[in-house]
Amino acid sequence: MDIAVIIAGLGQALTYVIVGIFFIWLAKRVDDWRTKEFDDDVHIDDGNVAVGLRRAGLYLGIAIALSGAMGGSSNGFFLDVIQLLIDGLIITGFMFSSRFINDLFMLGHINNDEECVKVFQQPDGSEVVGNTAVGMVEAGMYIATGFILNGSLSGSGGTFFQGIVSAVLFFVVGQITLLLFGLFYELITPFNVRNEIKNNNLAAGIGLGGILIALGIILMSSISGPFTGWANDLAGFGIYAFFGIVMLLIFRIVIDRLLLPTTDIATEVKEDRNVAALIVVVSAINAVAIIIAFSM
């Protein structure tokens, strides 16, 4: 192997890492400005899990989206860096748009910012700051959006303008799909998901946030691939997304039966608030989503 080529490649990789860290820092600064009525850093230092979760989701979502922007054919190192900077700005804007959509539609009457610094009374009489269920759902929305953007930015083919329009189009289509799926998830769930999340039921937040991430993984696979024309790409997205969602819902029932043979998800969430059980179930659902995504 040519040592000079290896060193040059590592130097380029370091540049991409620096660009990625810059956009994570930029997202932090934008979110600090957006929530200037309270200090996120102070809340995180004080152990506010809700604020920590939403920030973690934001950072992971940006990294997942940027990894898609880094893929594809190269146009030369300098042009690749310029393209990555443009994509990074688009990704950052889309991430905060998804947060607004989540706050306005996904959780409806719940104000995410207020909930994440609200004081809750625990059953044992102690107090805790921050609605961790809301923080988990927001984190899930960020990460799911990151996967959608990964798919829309990772394809090749088409002009630069077509690539930008494609990213915008599939972001919008992907967000609509996430919202509709979230509403459908509420309809098929035998308890009021929003009320449980409003009441700081972390198990409910893990359930909704986790399945949004699973859907984001499937949507990433539905979107990714070379540009072949708007009609073909949208039709392919619709077919793959529908297939993936049906498979996800079917295997959710299967996982419920296999992993919780003596109980069910509804009981573990509403009655027991069993965070451990939901972590296991959601991890299995995401594992299935990965298999579905790479099988399509």
Secondary structure, DSSP 8 states (H G I E B T S, - for coil): --HHHHHHHHHHHHHHHHHHHHHHHHHHHHHHHHTTTS-HHHHHHTT-HHHHHHHHHHHHHHHHHHHHHT-S--S-HHHHHHHHHHHHHHHHHHHHHHHHHIIIIISTT--HHHHTT-EEE-TTS-EEES-HHHHHHHHHHHHHHHHHHHHHHH---S-HHHHHHHHHHHHHHHHHHHHHHHHHHHHHSSS-HHHHHHTT-HHHHHHHHHHHHHHHHHHHHHH-S----HHHHHHHHHHHHHHHHHHHHHHHHHHHHHH-TTS-HHIIIIIS--HHHHHHHHHHHHHHHHHHHHH-
